[in-house]
Amino acid sequence: VNRERSQSGIPMDDPWGEVTIALKEKILELNLYDDYANTLNAFITTATIVSLDNMAQKYEYRYFRKQAKMCLKKYQASIDIKYHIDYRSLKYKALILYPFLKMRWVAPIYFISFLNKLICHK
């Protein structure tokens, strides 16, 4: 649930990044990884898109591209390609922007996020 003062509403570049790491560690510790890897991949994907969205709304495009490059590297290192992504677990925003993330095409993510900010914060 996204609320104004929730984790996703914090003005950080990567508000859910540490949560994804802790969640993965806990799932591994509980020996439940095979059962939840698809859902974990969905959460990592959502967290990455939330991060890219936050950065797009805060930074000018050139700086965003540099930051997005690092974010994509972190995403590639975190996602487990041996498992699929549970699309039912993706937030709506992540579901819409995932094809661009998958292609590592950050320009559309930037412009969609930027336009969303203009429209929603008028």
Salt bridges, closest charged atoms under 4 A:
ASP13 OD1 - LYS58 NZ 2.82
ASP14 OD2 - LYS74 NZ 2.50
GLU29 OE2 - LYS26 NZ 3.21
ASP53 OD2 - LYS93 NZ 2.63
ASP86 OD1 - ARG88 NE 3.28
